[in-house]
């Protein structure tokens, strides 16, 4: 081939190859450009998901904001809720005196409305009659003079609810609340016929009881009633308290000069000591009004400023609180706490039946310990000793919840 022609053809082929290469590059460039302007389906979905998530987040935030706004609007338009009723740490039991296996039982609690200063009282009165058969009867629950009457059927359960009471008018801390109940019945047990069951108690609600020390023990000189006063546990208990208050007191002088006495079978325990404490076999003691009279006369004669107070029926917390303030309390309990008291004798004085309970003993409450659940008593017929708190409170109630403070 002619060299010139060969050179010419090579140039033409080279030009064609350049044109083809340029075309390929253009097409490729156009594809890349399209991709940058029009996202692929995958990229479009991803972008859409991102936008959707962003939109969801925005909706969620808006919804939360709207919810808060609605809540605020509702709270501003809705009336205030009535505060819930809560029970404070004060409740207890008042029992009728132990006369038979049948008894009245008042379960009480102090309640208050949250945000209020007033306190309210709730009482439930029960009859615990065991297996005894009672005739149908009627009775009344009285709280600070307000009466709630009730009836009992002869076929009532062993334990039955007689009446309920909730105070409609509030009272303040420290107010005294008197609770009593009477039930007309006809019980014959072990030769003892009862025509009435009754209970009496006084509650003094106070937050001060929560401020008591967990334990307290009064250092008191123990005085024995023996040998001069074999039946003189009441007057000797008073002598211990007066000696603690720094009076120059002799138990025998206190008994002979300041204690009112009356003959057995003709004397009311509330008016005089039944018999003479110097007699070991024919003397049966007295109740708070008589001992308060003795204390009042002795303090007056000796120029003292102290006063005797009847704490009978008060809740045990009131007794422990006085002890925590250094005031020993004279209480009526049991000589032997393991023995349940029972009726040993009945007298009728001025038309009133008087029941003498066996195992009764008067002593001085001088200490308590909430952690150990014990109380400490100074017994004129024995020693100073410690006993289970629950057992003490049970026997104290069974004997009538009689107590005296001299301060």
PyMOL commands that set and color helices and strands:
alter all, ss='L'
color gray80, all
select helices_A, chain A and resi 3-37+41-77+207-211+233-244+251-258+288-301+316-324+389-398
alter helices_A, ss='H'
color red, helices_A
select strands_A, chain A and resi 85-95+103-113+120-128+137-143+146-152+159-166+176-189+192-204+215-217+261-262+273-275+283-285+308-310+329-334+343-349+352-357+360-369+374-378+384-388+403-406
alter strands_A, ss='S'
color yellow, strands_A
deselect
rebuild
show_as cartoon
